Amino acid sequence: MTLGLLGSAPSAQAKSHYFNTYRHNNQKVHKRYTSKKSYNFNKTFTFAHHDKLKMSHVYVYQVAKKDSKYRTWVKITGTASNQGSHGKIRFGRDSLNGLTTAGIAGFTDTTLNFTFSPATSKSPRMLSTVTNPQNVTSNGLAPHKSEHFELLLHAKQPVKKLGKVTFHVRVATPGQLYQGQSSLNLN
């Protein structure tokens, strides 16, 4: 009696696609997505004549319900530069308790409910731990330095098309708060 090898064709497996979110502002966490759209976002915001945020790209990810309670993620990438000679800059906005990172980036002119997620974003200096009621921060992006950032926003509902939105971002320098905004067509 001879034993023959019974073979079966390998089953096709869909390749998983991942994007990075972050834990503690630097540890990569891979998140699986089902679809991705990317957009160029060539906009530079200048604050206080020398601090710059150069926005590069916007990515919109759809995530399966089994993989995340947030079904749509948006990642905005860019570079922050402090070209001044003194004072640090950082992402931030004013709150009752001083400076905060809550709500520093987002979309307006839309009914979509996106929330900025500082806990999953990356920018080691610009998203550094803050603050006290005097808006003094011991950390931030020092003069003549720059760093790449990835700001993440999420929404609980799946969103197929964002359409025309206004993106806003807020930064803080010693004693000053600034907001930049730009229209985006994310169709």
Steps between C-alpha positions, in 0.01 A plus 500: 500500500642834405414820663461787265526860602171668483548864440265785487551834346600759757213719598524861402558729791435867487802706587441710809577870483609697804560859598686626804352653808716570803507430870687740729578723201762264355410128522353381171170315515381343175132538421342298220292689243262393227538802272722806471482829313790743486505870417779754457476782751765751398437779747739686728374687805733769637458623856684788669698563177732202553316192630373278217279197453543352154211266431576219253228235470160391624415131517147369564478140623191281535535242778282195555275503804675190641837681492409833662212683662596791273402416142665795322849635573663807346876552515651841419877501448745785489803671652516760776789751503603750766714746308505757779791578727321451831192331644351159434190422295256213543156386400251636750193704578379694800279333761381577853797305637762657276625358173355174365543273199127417488337626183813653348420363156173426330248569230233767489232569239391138522240294682756222545608452858879455488698516823871580522691220674819623669544153655547337155678787321873549466706812556741450792574871560191672362260273696713488813338493841383838617412720729390720774250786515768752399533330158863421571630184341835349581502318171434577138688549178813704573634783278666390174346151524240316295312174525263284298147455639204272442171631637217245525128566517229236519125460466279218622295488181632376166541794262529431130548858384604796713440762231595862555616571855702765680800362688626690804809457716610692810849574629633681805814701559589665830215742563329454161246264347456467124258322270552410137223379275465391143226366274537144374306308241512135613283340232 
